[in-house]
Amino acid sequence: MMVRSSLVALSLVLAVPALGCAGTVAGEPPPSSDTATTRAPLAVTAHGPVKLFGEALGDVPLTASQRSSIEQLATQAEARHQAAGAARKDVMLALAGQIEAGQIDRAALQPKLDAVTAAMRASQPADRAAFEQLHAILGPDQRVAFVDAVQAHMGQHRGEMHGKHPLHELAAQLGLSDDQKAQIMAAMPQHHGEGRPPMRDMAGAKHHGEQVMQAFKQDRFVFDEVAPAQDVSGHVARMSDHVLSLAEVALPVLTPDQRKLAAQKLRDRIAAGDEGLLELH
């Protein structure tokens, strides 16, 4: 019941954000005078796409000044994302309460979802500009190495997520009986297959994300030339509808104890800093 794939988060941060700055053009050298390079983790305390980019940059040889500039970008990004993270946690806590009560109230959740959209929309121009700044900091070979490392880390995340269908995880965590699993599956035929709206969103975002990463390798990188700005509200609406629809299907089948356990597991994820639900920034 959680939308938490790092690939999804990466794709949407590349495809969705609002228009950023003018971009990087050919002939701009990386702003660094030192020459010795090292490989070491970056942005180790970051979350979401920033964490994924930091992991990938840890595989790229960087000078000390480059490393300092990139760490500053990551710190600024984390600060920008605090409002969106808090808004997502607010949605998750409210959803946990509704799950425990046994009824989804979309009207009550909507103002909280609107807050997620507003926070994401507010941070995205600077997010987009920061990615262009990263392009300016890195040299040509480093850009290629970074893109290759991002793709490798995404492949690792895909491998970790392979076969982890939300219903299978739900069944294992809550101890669903075969009859309960059959009831849930029978009630959610519209969620089967690759054609459901969230999967179409993910496929489209993945395609745009791949275009951006290939463009990032080039000397000239201007974000709006590669991925035109899109409104985040539609993505939040579709992804939240998917999550809430699954909850509405499952809740009537669960026992009170199972609902309580599901709510507690969701709260545990929040306490652990997991903002997987609606993590689209």
C-alpha positions in Angstrom: 0.0 0.0 0.0 3.0 2.3 -0.1 4.4 4.1 -3.1 8.1 4.1 -2.2 10.3 3.0 -5.2 13.4 5.2 -5.6 13.0 4.8 -9.3 9.6 6.5 -9.1 10.9 9.2 -6.9 13.9 9.9 -9.3 11.7 9.8 -12.4 9.2 12.3 -11.0 11.8 14.7 -9.7 13.2 14.8 -13.2 10.0 15.0 -15.1 7.6 17.0 -13.0 9.3 20.1 -11.4 8.5 23.6 -12.3 10.8 25.7 -14.6 14.3 26.3 -13.2 17.1 28.6 -14.2 18.8 29.2 -17.5 20.9 26.0 -17.4 24.5 25.1 -18.3 26.0 25.6 -21.8 29.1 24.3 -23.6 32.5 25.7 -22.5 31.7 26.1 -18.8 34.5 24.5 -16.7 33.8 23.0 -13.3 34.3 25.7 -10.7 37.3 24.0 -9.0 41.0 24.8 -8.9 42.2 21.7 -7.1 43.0 18.5 -9.1 43.2 15.6 -6.6 40.1 13.5 -6.6 38.6 11.0 -4.2 35.6 8.8 -4.0 33.5 8.9 -0.8 29.8 9.0 0.1 27.9 12.2 -0.3 24.7 13.5 1.3 24.6 10.5 3.7 21.9 11.9 5.9 19.6 12.9 2.9 16.3 11.3 1.9 14.6 10.4 -1.3 16.1 11.4 -4.7 18.8 13.5 -2.9 20.0 10.4 -1.1 20.0 8.4 -4.4 22.0 11.1 -6.1 24.4 11.2 -3.2 24.9 7.5 -3.4 25.7 7.7 -7.1 28.0 10.7 -6.6 29.9 8.6 -4.1 31.1 6.5 -7.1 32.4 9.6 -9.0 35.9 10.9 -8.4 35.5 14.5 -7.1 37.8 17.2 -6.0 37.5 18.7 -2.6 35.9 21.9 -3.8 33.5 20.0 -6.0 32.5 17.8 -3.0 32.0 20.9 -0.8 29.8 22.6 -3.5 27.7 19.4 -3.9 27.3 18.9 -0.2 26.0 22.5 0.0 23.4 21.8 -2.8 22.3 18.6 -0.9 21.9 20.5 2.4 19.9 23.2 0.7 17.7 20.6 -1.0 17.0 18.8 2.3 16.0 22.1 3.9 13.6 22.9 1.0 12.0 19.4 1.2 11.2 19.7 5.0 7.8 21.2 4.3 6.9 18.5 1.8 8.1 15.8 4.1 6.1 17.2 7.0 3.0 17.4 4.8 3.4 13.8 3.7 3.8 12.6 7.3 0.6 14.5 8.1 -1.2 12.6 5.4 0.2 9.3 6.6 -0.7 9.9 10.2 -4.3 10.8 9.2 -4.5 7.8 7.0 -3.2 5.5 9.8 -6.1 6.8 12.0 -8.6 6.1 9.3 -7.3 2.6 8.7 -7.5 1.8 12.4 -11.1 3.2 12.4 -12.0 1.1 9.4 -13.1 3.8 7.0 -11.4 6.1 4.5 -12.6 9.7 4.5 -11.2 11.3 1.4 -12.7 14.7 2.1 -10.9 14.9 5.4 -7.6 13.9 3.7 -7.9 16.4 0.8 -6.6 19.5 2.6 -3.6 17.5 3.7 -3.0 16.3 0.2 -3.3 19.9 -1.0 -0.6 20.8 1.5 1.7 18.1 -0.1 1.1 19.6 -3.5 1.7 23.1 -2.4 5.0 22.2 -0.6 6.2 20.2 -3.6 5.3 23.0 -6.0 7.1 25.6 -3.9 10.4 23.6 -3.7 10.6 22.5 -7.3 12.0 25.6 -9.1 15.0 25.5 -6.8 15.3 21.7 -7.2 15.4 22.1 -10.9 18.0 24.8 -10.7 20.1 22.8 -8.4 20.3 19.9 -10.9 21.6 22.4 -13.5 24.1 23.7 -11.0 25.3 20.1 -10.4 25.8 19.8 -14.2 28.0 23.0 -14.0 30.1 21.6 -11.1 30.9 18.3 -12.8 33.3 17.9 -15.7 32.4 15.9 -18.9 33.8 12.6 -17.7 32.3 13.1 -14.2 28.8 13.7 -15.7 29.0 10.4 -17.6 30.2 8.6 -14.5 27.4 10.1 -12.5 24.7 9.1 -14.9 26.2 5.6 -15.1 26.2 5.4 -11.3 22.6 6.6 -11.0 21.5 3.9 -13.5 23.4 1.3 -11.6 21.9 2.3 -8.2 18.4 2.4 -9.7 19.0 -1.1 -11.1 19.9 -2.2 -7.6 16.8 -0.6 -6.1 14.6 -2.3 -8.8 16.2 -5.6 -7.9 15.4 -5.1 -4.3 11.8 -4.2 -5.1 11.3 -7.0 -7.6 8.4 -9.3 -6.6 7.4 -7.1 -3.7 3.8 -6.6 -4.6 1.9 -4.5 -2.0 -0.7 -7.1 -1.5 1.9 -9.8 -0.9 3.6 -7.6 1.7 0.3 -6.8 3.3 -0.6 -10.4 3.5 2.7 -11.3 5.2 2.6 -8.4 7.6 -1.0 -8.8 8.7 -1.4 -12.6 8.5 -4.2 -12.5 5.9 -6.0 -15.8 5.4 -6.4 -17.2 1.9 -10.0 -16.2 1.9 -9.1 -12.6 2.8 -6.5 -12.5 0.0 -9.0 -13.8 -2.5 -11.7 -11.3 -1.4 -9.2 -8.4 -1.8 -8.0 -9.6 -5.2 -11.6 -10.0 -6.4 -12.5 -6.5 -5.3 -9.6 -4.8 -7.1 -9.6 -6.0 -10.7 -9.2 -2.4 -11.8 -5.8 -2.3 -10.2 -4.4 -5.2 -12.1 -2.1 -4.9 -15.1 0.3 -2.3 -16.3 -2.3 0.0 -17.7 -3.6 1.4 -14.5 -3.0 5.2 -14.2 -0.2 5.1 -11.6 1.8 2.6 -13.7 1.2 4.8 -16.8 2.5 7.8 -14.8 5.6 5.8 -13.7 6.3 4.7 -17.2 6.0 8.2 -18.6 8.1 9.7 -15.8 10.8 7.0 -16.3 11.0 7.8 -20.0 11.4 11.5 -19.3 13.9 10.8 -16.5 16.0 8.7 -18.9 15.9 11.6 -21.4 17.1 14.0 -18.8 19.9 11.7 -17.6 21.2 11.3 -21.2 21.0 15.0 -21.8 23.0 15.5 -18.5 26.0 13.8 -20.1 26.2 16.6 -22.8 28.1 19.9 -22.5 24.8 21.8 -22.8 22.1 21.1 -20.3 19.0 23.3 -20.0 16.2 21.6 -18.0 13.2 23.1 -19.8 14.6 22.1 -23.2 14.7 18.5 -22.1 11.8 18.1 -19.8 9.1 20.8 -20.0 7.5 21.8 -16.7 4.4 19.9 -15.6 1.9 20.5 -12.8 2.5 18.3 -9.8 -1.2 18.3 -8.6 -2.3 15.7 -11.2 0.5 13.3 -10.1 -0.4 13.7 -6.4 -4.1 13.2 -7.2 -3.5 10.0 -9.2 -1.0 8.5 -6.8 -3.1 9.3 -3.7 -6.2 7.9 -5.4 -4.4 4.7 -6.1 -3.3 4.3 -2.5 -6.7 5.2 -1.1 -8.5 2.9 -3.5 -6.4 0.0 -2.3 -7.1 0.9 1.3 -10.8 1.1 0.6 -10.7 -2.3 -1.0 -8.8 -3.9 1.9 -10.4 -2.4 5.0 -13.8 -4.2 4.8 -11.9 -7.5 4.6 -9.6 -6.9 7.6 -10.4 -7.7 11.2 -10.2 -4.9 13.8 -7.0 -6.4 15.1 -5.5 -6.4 11.5 -6.6 -2.8 10.9 -4.9 -1.8 14.2 -1.8 -3.6 13.2 -1.8 -2.0 9.7 -2.1 1.4 11.3 0.7 0.8 13.7 3.0 -0.4 11.0 2.3 2.8 9.1 3.0 4.9 12.2 6.2 2.9 12.7 7.3 3.8 9.2 6.7 7.5 10.0 8.7 7.3 13.2 11.5 5.7 11.3 11.6 8.6 8.8 10.0 6.7 5.9 8.1 9.2 3.8 7.4 6.6 1.0 3.7 7.5 0.6 3.3 10.2 -2.0 7.1 10.7 -2.2 7.1 12.4 -5.6 9.2 15.5 -5.0 
